[in-house]
Amino acid sequence: MDKHDICCELISDQTSCHAVYEGGYTPAGISFEEGRKLIATNEALFKQKVDESLIRHYNVIKSLCTKGSRFWDYGNSFMASVFDAGATEIARNGINTNDGFIWPSYVEDIMGPLCFDYGYGPFRWVCLSGKDEDLRKTDMAATELIDPNRNSMDRDNHYWISTAEQNKLVVGTKARILYADEEGRVKLALKFNEMVRNGEIGPVMLGRDHHDVSGTDSPFRETANIRDGSNVMADMATHCFAGNVARGMTLVVLSNGGGVGIGRSINGGNGIVLDGSSRMDEIVKKALSWDVMGGVARRAWARNSGAVDTCSAWNDKHQNAGAITIPHPVNDEYLHELIDSDYGGMQ
Ligand SMILES: NC(=O)c1ccc[n+]([C@@H]2O[C@H](COP(=O)([O-])OP(=O)(O)OC[C@H]3O[C@@H](n4cnc5c(N)ncnc54)[C@H](O)[C@@H]3O)[C@@H](O)[C@H]2O)c1
């Protein structure tokens, strides 16, 4: 494409760079089988070939980008692997990965500002009865609960869930995924629990992907646009995990590595089994809210404007149920004026 000047608007890479030297990335010029043989017989040479190929790969993308392509990292550690291969210029500061890379991760560029800053993330439910009928009833309940006029996400969600069954995506477990926000997740969960209580459906298990608003700390992905220096800390995922345990979720997980590779992220998952009890209503109200808003708060502290608005709206709506600390950034200009006038000359 580069040689023949073929125009390409959007580029990403989806090789398994989370395990780049273990076979996730086959160097250009050798076959998959040859690569496997080389790993077994001469690991150092395989690694050298991977590094050479990654740098070639990077140079081609760079060239395509100068011709107008737009590249983003898929969240597979491609850019981190290019850095490790020796092309340190892919790091924004050219020295280390602390300030991110020259191109955005897709969370930084797409998922964060569109979804995660507002609490929207991959909420899931599974009808444990295994009945299509139960899934259909939950789809219908969700269609009724989502207001398509609330915002563009809910407009898409309303369309998605009202047409989900006809897309025939369910191949086994009677499960559904819907990008809901905190308010939406709590509403849906309470409705489903009520339906279980009334005997309309069997028990439902709620869950979500680890790749969500709060579940994961990864400076190469979920926390790539957390710019307050805390992007390299694992606090958010750990707080999310511990808070979910304390609030009584049925299943809570904290693990290492999801998507970007071992040592590069801490991530968690969870599940709540709705059995129709009022106890589960309480767990839903407390835990689901914690699970989502912890991440939105983190993104607000990092000064992401959508997240600040979402947290302020949450505070207004939950006057007696806690308060999320809102950042009040210093006005740099005012600070400089103050220093110049009162402390001029002081070093
Ligand atoms: N962003 C996300 O939400 C998300 C989700 C799932 C997976 N991931 C990550 O994305 C990566 C890919 O996941 P997957 O499930 O598709 O993996 P996969 O191993 O099934 O697919 C990777 C593909 O890349 C090909 N490949 C390897 N080296 C290549 C090269 N030099 N040039 C061209 N192709 C090459 C392989 O042949 C394979 O087909 C993984 O690192 C995974 O952790 C990210």
The ligand as an SDF file (V2000), in Angstrom:
LIG
                    3D

 44 48  0  0  0  0  0  0  0  0999 V2000
   -9.1570   -3.8340   22.3150 N   0  0  0  0  0  0  0  0  0  0  0  0
   -9.8120   -4.8730   22.7600 C   0  0  0  0  0  0  0  0  0  0  0  0
  -10.8840   -4.7570   23.3610 O   0  0  0  0  0  0  0  0  0  0  0  0
   -9.2660   -6.2020   22.5230 C   0  0  0  0  0  0  0  0  0  0  0  0
  -10.1540   -7.2430   22.5590 C   0  0  0  0  0  0  0  0  0  0  0  0
   -9.6650   -8.4790   22.3000 C   0  0  0  0  0  0  0  0  0  0  0  0
   -8.3410   -8.6510   22.0320 C   0  0  0  0  0  0  0  0  0  0  0  0
   -7.4790   -7.6210   22.0420 N   0  0  0  0  0  0  0  0  0  0  0  0
   -6.0530   -7.8250   21.7240 C   0  0  0  0  0  0  0  0  0  0  0  0
   -5.9260   -7.7900   20.3000 O   0  0  0  0  0  0  0  0  0  0  0  0
   -4.9460   -8.7420   19.8830 C   0  0  0  0  0  0  0  0  0  0  0  0
   -5.5430   -9.6620   18.8500 C   0  0  0  0  0  0  0  0  0  0  0  0
   -6.5580  -10.4750   19.4050 O   0  0  0  0  0  0  0  0  0  0  0  0
   -7.1500  -11.6710   18.5690 P   0  0  0  0  0  0  0  0  0  0  0  0
   -8.0920  -12.3830   19.4510 O   0  0  0  0  0  0  0  0  0  0  0  0
   -7.6510  -11.1620   17.2600 O   0  0  0  0  0  0  0  0  0  0  0  0
   -5.8230  -12.5460   18.3610 O   0  0  0  0  0  0  0  0  0  0  0  0
   -5.4720  -13.7090   17.3240 P   0  0  0  0  0  0  0  0  0  0  0  0
   -4.1900  -14.3130   17.8310 O   0  0  0  0  0  0  0  0  0  0  0  0
   -6.6540  -14.5740   17.0910 O   0  0  0  0  0  0  0  0  0  0  0  0
   -5.2110  -12.9550   15.9400 O   0  0  0  0  0  0  0  0  0  0  0  0
   -4.0160  -12.2930   15.6650 C   0  0  0  0  0  0  0  0  0  0  0  0
   -3.7420  -12.4570   14.1660 C   0  0  0  0  0  0  0  0  0  0  0  0
   -2.5840  -11.6960   13.8070 O   0  0  0  0  0  0  0  0  0  0  0  0
   -1.8970  -12.4380   12.7870 C   0  0  0  0  0  0  0  0  0  0  0  0
   -0.5190  -11.9620   12.7220 N   0  0  0  0  0  0  0  0  0  0  0  0
    0.5260  -12.2310   13.5420 C   0  0  0  0  0  0  0  0  0  0  0  0
    1.6510  -11.5960   13.1360 N   0  0  0  0  0  0  0  0  0  0  0  0
    1.3130  -10.8860   12.0370 C   0  0  0  0  0  0  0  0  0  0  0  0
    2.0310  -10.0160   11.1650 C   0  0  0  0  0  0  0  0  0  0  0  0
    3.3150   -9.7220   11.3530 N   0  0  0  0  0  0  0  0  0  0  0  0
    1.3620   -9.4390   10.1570 N   0  0  0  0  0  0  0  0  0  0  0  0
    0.0570   -9.7040    9.9450 C   0  0  0  0  0  0  0  0  0  0  0  0
   -0.6710  -10.5370   10.7200 N   0  0  0  0  0  0  0  0  0  0  0  0
   -0.0570  -11.1160   11.7570 C   0  0  0  0  0  0  0  0  0  0  0  0
   -2.0500  -13.8720   13.2480 C   0  0  0  0  0  0  0  0  0  0  0  0
   -1.8200  -14.7490   12.1730 O   0  0  0  0  0  0  0  0  0  0  0  0
   -3.4730  -13.9100   13.7460 C   0  0  0  0  0  0  0  0  0  0  0  0
   -4.3650  -14.2430   12.7230 O   0  0  0  0  0  0  0  0  0  0  0  0
   -4.4690   -9.4540   21.1460 C   0  0  0  0  0  0  0  0  0  0  0  0
   -3.2720   -8.8600   21.5910 O   0  0  0  0  0  0  0  0  0  0  0  0
   -5.5800   -9.1900   22.1340 C   0  0  0  0  0  0  0  0  0  0  0  0
   -5.1650   -9.2220   23.4880 O   0  0  0  0  0  0  0  0  0  0  0  0
   -7.9180   -6.3850   22.2470 C   0  0  0  0  0  0  0  0  0  0  0  0
  1  2  1  0
  2  3  2  0
  2  4  1  0
  4  5  1  0
  4 44  2  0
  5  6  2  0
  6  7  1  0
  7  8  2  0
  8  9  1  0
  8 44  1  0
  9 10  1  0
  9 42  1  0
 10 11  1  0
 11 12  1  0
 11 40  1  0
 12 13  1  0
 13 14  1  0
 14 15  2  0
 14 16  1  0
 14 17  1  0
 17 18  1  0
 18 19  2  0
 18 20  1  0
 18 21  1  0
 21 22  1  0
 22 23  1  0
 23 24  1  0
 23 38  1  0
 24 25  1  0
 25 26  1  0
 25 36  1  0
 26 27  1  0
 26 35  1  0
 27 28  2  0
 28 29  1  0
 29 30  1  0
 29 35  2  0
 30 31  1  0
 30 32  2  0
 32 33  1  0
 33 34  2  0
 34 35  1  0
 36 37  1  0
 36 38  1  0
 38 39  1  0
 40 41  1  0
 40 42  1  0
 42 43  1  0
M  CHG  2   8   1  16  -1
M  END
$$$$
